[in-house]
Amino acid sequence: MSYQADIFVSYRRSATVGRWVRQFLVPLLAERLDENSPTNVQLFIDENIPPGAPWPRHLREMLKRSKLLLPIWSANYFRSSWCMAEWESFRRRERLLNTQGALIYPIAYSGNTYFHPDAKATQTIDFSTLASTEEGFRAAPDWLRFDRLVTTVATDLVTRIQAAPPWRSDFPITEPEPMPDPVMERPRL
């Protein structure tokens, strides 16, 4: 067994963050990665899961078989048990391999006021002033700054991909917190 993806994109599937990641960040990042890498770069994003596939199992498998984690941090990222499990899985992997800071490349979608305390102490690439979800963003003056910053990210990621440790079957996977059982109340008449 071995790696199946170079980068696992971890983000909260909200109306704004999800749209920005899927419509703007990932397509441009994929282009810039391929322009800067000696080999094809495989990005994994949850929308690549085939229809009908067992979603949680597929996510865990891809998490274990990805070289790097690219978390897109927003305040609601840290309220998602799935996002926290993905981040913690790579944090545990970095501790296992003694590679702190080498396998997680965080991007800040929004300000860090409400980030997890450990995240606040982590260096991020700040996209908060470029986090537009407007259709006309590609034609806006900020698009050039966005493109340049994505190119910087791509260059950094290629270097990290090339230095990633060999795949190991004992990479830890943290399970997300279970969702609470729904409370069913009888309607009062």
C-alpha positions in Angstrom: 0.0 0.0 0.0 1.1 3.6 -0.5 -0.1 7.2 -0.8 -3.0 7.8 -3.1 -3.0 11.7 -2.9 -0.4 14.3 -2.3 -2.7 16.8 -0.5 -5.9 16.3 1.5 -7.9 19.5 1.4 -9.8 19.9 4.7 -12.5 22.6 5.0 -15.8 23.3 6.5 -18.6 22.7 4.0 -20.3 26.0 4.6 -22.0 28.2 2.0 -19.1 30.6 1.9 -15.9 28.6 2.7 -17.0 25.6 0.7 -17.9 27.7 -2.4 -14.6 29.6 -2.2 -12.6 26.4 -1.8 -14.3 24.5 -4.7 -14.7 27.4 -7.1 -11.6 29.5 -6.6 -8.9 28.0 -4.5 -8.7 24.4 -5.6 -9.0 24.9 -9.3 -6.3 27.6 -9.3 -4.1 25.7 -6.9 -4.3 22.5 -9.0 -3.0 24.5 -12.0 -0.2 26.2 -10.1 0.9 22.9 -8.5 1.2 21.2 -11.9 3.1 24.2 -13.2 5.6 24.0 -10.3 6.0 20.3 -9.8 8.2 17.7 -11.5 5.3 15.2 -11.3 1.5 15.4 -11.4 0.1 16.5 -8.0 -3.0 14.6 -6.7 -5.3 16.8 -4.7 -8.1 15.1 -2.7 -11.2 17.0 -1.9 -14.4 15.4 -0.5 -16.4 16.2 -3.7 -14.1 13.6 -5.4 -15.8 10.8 -3.4 -17.8 8.7 -5.9 -21.5 8.7 -5.5 -22.7 5.8 -3.4 -19.3 5.2 -1.9 -19.2 4.8 1.9 -18.4 8.4 2.7 -16.9 8.1 6.2 -14.7 5.1 5.3 -13.5 6.7 2.1 -12.6 10.0 3.9 -10.6 8.0 6.6 -8.8 6.0 3.9 -7.9 9.1 1.9 -6.8 10.9 5.1 -4.4 8.0 5.9 -3.2 7.9 2.3 -2.4 11.6 1.8 1.0 13.1 2.2 0.0 16.5 3.4 -3.1 18.2 5.0 -4.2 21.6 3.6 -6.7 22.8 6.2 -8.7 25.9 5.3 -9.3 27.5 8.7 -12.3 29.6 9.7 -14.0 29.9 13.0 -16.5 27.2 12.1 -13.7 24.8 11.0 -13.0 24.3 14.7 -16.7 23.6 15.4 -16.8 20.7 13.0 -16.0 17.3 14.5 -14.9 16.0 11.1 -12.5 18.9 10.5 -11.1 18.5 13.9 -10.6 14.8 13.4 -8.7 15.4 10.1 -6.5 18.0 11.7 -5.8 15.9 14.8 -5.0 12.9 12.6 -2.2 14.8 10.9 -1.0 16.4 14.2 -0.7 12.9 15.6 1.2 11.8 12.4 3.6 14.7 12.8 4.3 13.6 16.4 4.7 10.0 15.4 7.2 11.0 12.7 8.8 13.9 14.6 8.0 16.2 11.7 6.1 19.0 13.5 5.0 21.7 11.1 6.0 19.7 7.9 2.8 17.9 7.0 0.1 20.5 7.8 0.0 23.6 5.7 -2.9 25.8 7.1 -4.6 28.5 5.2 -6.6 31.1 7.1 -9.9 31.9 5.3 -11.0 34.3 8.0 -9.4 36.0 10.9 -8.0 33.9 13.7 -9.9 35.4 16.6 -12.0 32.3 17.2 -9.5 29.7 16.1 -8.5 26.7 18.3 -5.7 27.9 20.7 -3.1 25.5 19.1 -4.1 26.9 15.7 -3.5 30.5 16.8 0.1 29.6 17.6 0.6 28.2 14.1 1.9 30.1 11.2 -0.8 30.3 8.5 -1.0 31.8 5.0 -3.6 34.5 5.4 -6.3 34.7 2.6 -8.8 36.6 4.7 -8.6 39.7 2.6 -9.0 37.6 -0.6 -11.8 35.3 0.5 -14.4 36.5 -1.9 -17.2 34.2 -3.1 -18.6 36.7 -5.6 -18.9 35.4 -9.2 -16.9 38.4 -10.5 -13.9 37.7 -8.3 -11.8 36.4 -11.2 -12.2 39.8 -12.9 -11.6 41.8 -9.7 -8.3 43.6 -9.0 -7.7 41.3 -6.0 -7.6 38.3 -8.3 -4.0 39.1 -9.2 -3.0 39.1 -5.5 -5.0 35.9 -5.0 -3.2 34.3 -7.9 0.3 35.3 -6.6 -0.5 34.0 -3.1 -1.8 30.7 -4.5 1.4 30.4 -6.6 3.4 30.9 -3.4 1.4 28.2 -1.6 1.8 25.8 -4.6 5.6 26.3 -4.6 5.8 25.6 -0.8 3.5 22.6 -1.1 5.6 21.1 -4.0 8.7 21.3 -1.7 6.8 19.6 1.1 5.4 16.9 -1.1 8.9 16.1 -2.3 10.1 15.8 1.3 7.2 13.8 2.6 8.1 10.7 4.6 7.4 7.3 3.1 3.8 6.0 3.7 3.3 3.8 6.8 0.4 1.6 7.7 0.4 2.9 11.3 -0.5 6.5 10.5 -3.1 7.4 13.1 -6.6 8.3 12.3 -8.7 10.3 14.8 -12.4 9.5 14.7 -14.8 12.5 14.7 -17.0 13.0 17.8 -20.3 11.2 17.4 -23.3 13.3 16.7 -25.7 13.5 19.7 -28.8 11.5 19.4 -31.7 13.7 18.3 -34.2 14.6 21.0 -37.7 13.8 20.0 -40.4 15.6 21.9 -44.0 14.9 21.7 -45.9 18.0 20.5 -48.0 19.7 23.1 -51.6 20.1 22.1 
